Structures are given as C-alpha cells and as structure tokens.
C-alpha cells in the first residue's frame, strides 16, 4: 500500500521532528517525513540511524493512526503481582506494622500467597508509603530512682509553670 501525504501533513511532520519534547517521537517524525519526501527505506535507515525493520514499523504505525499514533509512547513497565492486593496489604500493615522486613515478607506470603525476597518486599512497601522505623536506644545504665527524682524536682515544676503561662528557669 502506497502512502500519500498532503502539504499540511508534511508541515506537521516537519514541525514535530524538531519541536516535540520526546526525542524518540522526533526520530519517528523524521523517518516518516523522509519517506514523505520520497526517500527509499535503506536511505532513511541510514540518515535516521535506525534499522530497516524500525523504519517499516514507524511507517506501519503512521499508516494505522497518523501523526497521533507516532506521538504515542508505549514503554514496557512491568508491575508486581502484589499491586493487585494493594488495599488488603495496606490495611493489614497500617493496622499492625511489621517490625522487620523479614516479618513483612512472611506476612505478605501469608496474606497473598506470593513470596518475594526481602529487598523486593522493602521496595514494595516503600512504594506504598510504608516506611521502616528505626528502633531508638534506651541507655543501658538508666537509674529509675534518679529519673523519678528528676521528674518530680525539676521537670514537673517547669511543666506546671508553662501550663499557667509563667516563665520559669529551664532545665
């Protein structure tokens, strides 16, 4: 099937091959524009630095949907099978956050039947917005009696003064 272009289509191709924001679309437009000028496929392939099958693919795409079809970018973006279970996982993990990634992996397997490695589970939880929490440290030699004395003699008077709007010396 022979492709035919009118002047308006050629002008649109010429414009888009330089002004479209995505370079891959610019290249597609260049290929079709060169074909509209009557260039042979091997010559177009050489000028545009694409393979001959790619030239034919771009031309078939143009034939199927015109310039709008050439503008379409269909990148392959695989998604995890866990995405199907996203609401169930979010609800379970927000109600009872896992302490470790290992625990999260076991709970995911129990909830969904899908087993994933710890790095994959970590990445998935991050995509859900569930962040890992780091455990704080408790001083090893804390003296409960000394803490109680500090609370009653120094901390509570300052808190009471703050509640009453008075300014009292800080700790």
C-alpha positions, -999 to +999 in steps of 0.1 A: +000+000+000+014+033-010+014+062+015+004+096+003+009+129+022-007+163+017+012+195+023-004+200+057+007+166+070+043+172+057+043+205+076+031+189+107+058+161+104+084+187+097+074+208+128+072+178+152+105+163+142+122+193+158+097+206+184+082+175+201+095+172+237+105+135+234+135+126+212+121+092+202+090+108+188+112+133+170+130+104+154+097+088+143+086+120+128+120+123+110+116+088+095+081+094+082+090+129+070+119+115+050+095+089+035+071+117+025+099+133+005+102+100-015+134+086+001+140+049-001+138+028+031+175+019+032+184+056+027+160+066+055+175+040+078+210+053+072+200+090+076+179+085+108+203+059+123+176+033+128+173-002+115+153-010+084+126-030+104+123+001+126+116+022+096+089-002+085+074-003+120+072+035+121+056+037+087+031+010+097+023+030+129+017+061+108-005+042+084-025+028+113-031+061+132-014+090+116+007+116+135-011+110+167-001+073+166+035+083+161+033+105+192+022+076+214+050+063+237+043+028+249+071+018+273+070-016+289+066-011+326+061-044+345+041-043+377+044-066+407+016-092+413+014-076+447-002-045+433-034-065+428-035-070+466-025-034+475-056-024+495-055-056+516-018-052+523-020-015+532-048-022+556-031-051+573+003-033+576-010+000+587-031-017+614-001-038+626+032-026+611+058-053+608+089-050+630+113-062+603+114-067+565+117-105+572+084-104+591+068-083+564+079-109+538+063-137+558+031-117+563+029-109+526+032-146+517+005-155+542-018-127+530-014-131+493+003-164+487+031-145+468+066-150+480+091-122+474+127-116+486+134-091+514+148-064+490+116-068+468+094-065+499+112-035+511+109-018+477+072-027+475+065-013+510+083+019+501+061+023+470+031+020+493+045+048+515+051+025+545+085+035+559+108+014+580+111+026+616+144+025+634+144+014+670+156+040+694+182+032+721+175+031+758+205+039+779+219+007+793+226+020+828+195+041+834+187+046+871+149+045+877+153+063+911+174+091+897+149+095+868+119+097+892+138+123+913+145+144+882+109+142+871+094+154+905+120+180+914+129+196+880+106+186+852+071+188+868+076+224+882+087+237+848+057+219+831+032+234+856+047+269+852+044+265+814+007+255+817+000+285+838+017+308+813+046+317+836+082+317+826+104+297+849+140+288+845+146+260+820+161+226+828 
